[in-house]
Amino acid sequence: MSKQKPGWRDIPEGGLIINPGSAEEYKTGDWRNKRPVFDADKCIQCMLCWIYCPDNAINLDEGKVIGIDYDHCKGCGICVVECPDRAAALSLEDEHKKNEETE
């Protein structure tokens, strides 16, 4: 008699997010390899970066973009792509460049 191989029901459960909105408790930005850099002087406050950011990592104050929440930004670059060319208030730089500057 041959032993049956384990099926999908035999796979142990991984991490579960049980409560909605709990992502704020977990800093997930430390694995990115690119980081958006915000230039407030160039920003025209179109809010496109904030609208399109999948990680809610664009910081606002009184309805205006003021910077990036690097604790949650994953470096996807969507904000940079959506920033209008006429503004160019966001750019991507290598994460290791920032780390070298702080050392």
N, C-alpha and C positions, 0 to 999 in steps of 0.2 A: 504494500500500500504506500503511495507517494504522498508526501506532505504538501498541502496546498500553500502556495506563496501568499504572503500577507496582501490584503487589498487596501483600497483607499480608506476604508473604515478603521483600519488598524493603525493609521498614522496618528501619532500623538498630537494633541492640540498645541498650537504655538501661542504666541502672545495675543491676547484679546483686548480690544478696546470696548469695554462694556458701557461706559457712560459717554454719551455724545458730548463733544466739546472739551474732552480731556487732553487734546493735543497740546494745549497751552502749557501743560505741566511737563512736557518732554521737550528738551532742547534738541532739535534735530539738524541744526545747521553746521555741525562740526565735520561733516563728511564731504562737503562741496569742494570742488577743485577750482571753481571760478566764483568770483564775488562781484555783485553789482556795486558800482561806486556812484553815489548821488552828488550832483553839483547843484546846489540850491540856487545859485545865481543864474543858471540857465533854465531852471524849471519854470514852465508856463502854467502849472497847476491844472493840467487837462485831466488829471486823475486816471489816465489810461493804465498806468503801472499798477495802481491800487485795484482797479477793476479786474485786471487780468491775472494778478498774482495768485497762484494756486495755494500758496502757503500763508496768506494773510500777513506777509512780512514787510509790507510798506507801512511805515509809521506816519500817522496823521496827528495834527494838532489844530484844533478849531477849523477843521475841514481843509487843511492844507498839508501837502506832503512835506515831511521834515527829515526823512531818512529811511534807513533800512534796518529791520530787526534781524541782525545776523544770527541770533540764537535759533531762529526758525527758517531763515532763507536757505534754500538748498542749491542755489546757484544755477537754476535752470535757464536764466537769461530771457524769459518771456517779457519781463518788465523793460529790458533794454530794447527788444525788438519792437514793442508797442510804443515806446517813447517816440514822439514825432521827430523826424529828421531836423525840423526847424528848431527844435529845442535841444536835442542831444544832451539832456540832463542826466542820462544814465549811460554808463559804459561798463564793460566787463574787464576785470583784471584777474590774473592768476592769484589764487589763494596763497600760494607759497610766497609771493611777492610781499603780501601784507605781513605774513609771519616773519620774514626776514627783516622787515623794517622795525618790528617790535622787539627783536632780539638784540 
